[in-house]
């Protein structure tokens, strides 16, 4: 099955929905020891860049920046699928290859193994427009940068 194509508006709604779903995990770990530091729209495709960090007091820093697709196997990945995939990080060791790019100076890792598509025809669910930005990133603690 080929890549799902979707309108720019539909993709924007999907990215906003993922950012809203991950916002909660900036204060609560999504998978120990990881907190969400950011969820930024991928400018070149149907994906988001998710930055995870282990917090300021962690003894061992294991920060990750993952490129997470919103389409998998030609099917859309809903926000709950992205959240569930990231929660699996706490259940064992995962190996991620680099996608050959960097974000905020860190290697951008391929997070496609974390998500699976669902049999829906489009990335948006036809529901109301999600409130909030398409993404966010904490450049400094307590100071999120919003991506409109």
C-alpha positions as a printed NumPy array, in Angstrom:
array([[  0.   ,   0.   ,   0.   ],
       [  1.369,   3.459,  -0.894],
       [  1.803,   6.499,   1.271],
       [ -1.457,   8.124,   2.284],
       [ -1.902,  11.599,   0.898],
       [ -3.801,  14.183,   2.814],
       [ -4.551,  17.876,   2.516],
       [ -2.337,  20.418,   4.269],
       [ -5.223,  21.387,   6.559],
       [ -5.869,  17.772,   7.493],
       [ -2.176,  17.2  ,   8.257],
       [ -2.095,  20.385,  10.34 ],
       [ -5.067,  19.106,  12.39 ],
       [ -3.329,  15.754,  12.912],
       [ -0.11 ,  17.436,  14.086],
       [ -2.087,  19.699,  16.453],
       [ -3.909,  16.683,  17.886],
       [ -0.628,  14.834,  18.535],
       [  0.908,  17.93 ,  20.177],
       [ -2.179,  18.291,  22.398],
       [ -2.063,  14.597,  23.347],
       [  1.634,  14.808,  24.289],
       [  1.418,  18.092,  26.241],
       [  0.278,  16.211,  29.378],
       [  3.549,  14.275,  29.382],
       [  5.688,  17.375,  29.887],
       [  4.935,  17.104,  33.633],
       [  4.242,  13.37 ,  33.884],
       [  6.662,  10.802,  32.438],
       [  5.369,   9.168,  29.265],
       [  7.672,   6.201,  29.934],
       [ 10.132,   6.214,  32.805],
       [ 12.502,   8.039,  32.741],
       [ 11.289,  10.046,  29.721],
       [  9.296,  13.276,  29.728],
       [  8.156,  15.007,  26.544],
       [ 10.224,  18.114,  25.872],
       [  8.65 ,  18.902,  22.545],
       [  6.476,  17.824,  19.641],
       [  7.307,  19.77 ,  16.492],
       [  5.641,  19.413,  13.074],
       [  7.945,  17.815,  10.493],
       [  8.22 ,  20.377,   7.678],
       [  8.853,  17.779,   4.943],
       [  6.115,  15.223,   5.485],
       [  3.346,  13.612,   7.489],
       [  5.305,  13.284,  10.738],
       [  6.198,  14.961,  13.997],
       [  9.551,  15.354,  15.738],
       [  9.215,  14.299,  19.38 ],
       [ 11.919,  15.318,  21.837],
       [ 12.168,  13.292,  25.04 ],
       [ 14.382,  14.078,  27.992],
       [ 15.127,  12.523,  31.345],
       [ 14.811,  15.699,  33.378],
       [ 17.279,  18.023,  35.066],
       [ 18.123,  15.763,  38.02 ],
       [ 18.659,  12.488,  36.151],
       [ 22.026,  10.898,  36.895],
       [ 22.374,   9.511,  33.397],
       [ 21.088,  11.562,  30.485],
       [ 19.344,   9.434,  27.86 ],
       [ 17.645,  12.114,  25.846],
       [ 16.062,  11.1  ,  22.524],
       [ 14.757,  13.035,  19.532],
       [ 12.532,  10.865,  17.342],
       [ 10.987,  11.38 ,  13.921],
       [  7.56 ,   9.767,  14.35 ],
       [  5.473,   9.28 ,  11.183],
       [  1.755,   9.988,  11.151],
       [  1.357,   7.43 ,   8.357],
       [  2.451,   3.807,   8.718],
       [  1.985,   1.147,   6.045],
       [ -0.194,   3.566,   4.085],
       [ -2.583,   3.998,   7.026],
       [ -2.952,   6.987,   9.37 ],
       [ -1.516,   6.874,  12.878],
       [ -3.937,   8.549,  15.316],
       [ -2.668,  10.642,  18.264],
       [ -3.377,   7.812,  20.713],
       [ -1.153,   5.58 ,  18.557],
       [  1.748,   8.008,  18.908],
       [  1.227,   8.208,  22.694],
       [  0.958,   4.404,  23.003],
       [  4.109,   3.924,  20.917],
       [  6.112,   6.297,  23.097],
       [  4.801,   4.587,  26.243],
       [  6.383,   1.351,  24.978],
       [  9.82 ,   2.95 ,  25.409],
       [  9.624,   2.097,  29.113],
       [  9.252,  -1.631,  28.427],
       [ 12.712,  -2.368,  27.123],
       [ 15.569,  -1.38 ,  24.919],
       [ 14.767,  -0.066,  21.467],
       [ 17.324,   0.5  ,  18.744],
       [ 16.782,   3.492,  16.512],
       [ 18.771,   4.372,  13.43 ],
       [ 19.571,   7.976,  12.614],
       [ 17.675,   9.634,   9.78 ],
       [ 20.797,  11.638,   8.927],
       [ 19.524,  14.951,  10.314],
       [ 19.8  ,  16.796,  13.593],
       [ 17.307,  18.698,  15.749],
       [ 18.551,  21.148,  18.365],
       [ 22.026,  19.684,  17.882],
       [ 20.936,  16.11 ,  18.619],
       [ 20.709,  13.23 ,  16.111],
       [ 17.196,  12.739,  14.783],
       [ 16.276,   9.073,  15.267],
       [ 13.804,   6.984,  13.263],
       [ 10.757,   6.372,  15.469],
       [  8.677,   4.565,  12.831],
       [  8.981,   1.214,  14.665],
       [  6.939,   2.684,  17.524],
       [  3.742,   3.358,  15.585],
       [  1.263,   1.464,  13.448],
       [ -1.425,   2.826,  11.164],
       [ -5.129,   2.208,  11.561],
       [ -7.716,   1.616,   8.87 ],
       [ -9.041,   5.137,   8.528],
       [ -9.18 ,   6.979,   5.226],
       [ -7.681,  10.269,   6.382],
       [ -5.446,  11.715,   9.082],
       [ -8.22 ,  13.908,  10.449],
       [-11.286,  12.419,  12.047],
       [-13.722,  15.069,  10.831],
       [-14.08 ,  16.306,  14.415],
       [-13.695,  19.872,  15.578],
       [-10.448,  21.693,  14.965],
       [ -8.028,  20.892,  17.827],
       [ -7.217,  23.895,  19.955],
       [ -3.639,  24.952,  20.367],
       [ -0.536,  25.017,  18.223],
       [  0.722,  22.398,  15.745],
       [  3.653,  21.858,  18.078],
       [  5.726,  23.046,  21.003],
       [  9.294,  22.808,  22.23 ],
       [ 10.838,  23.783,  25.566],
       [ 14.061,  25.576,  24.685],
       [ 14.429,  26.36 ,  28.412],
       [ 12.454,  24.856,  31.317],
       [  9.149,  26.657,  31.753],
       [  9.438,  28.501,  28.416],
       [  7.722,  26.623,  25.58 ],
       [  8.089,  27.833,  22.021],
       [  4.853,  27.26 ,  20.125],
       [  4.698,  26.221,  16.466],
       [  1.57 ,  27.696,  14.799]])
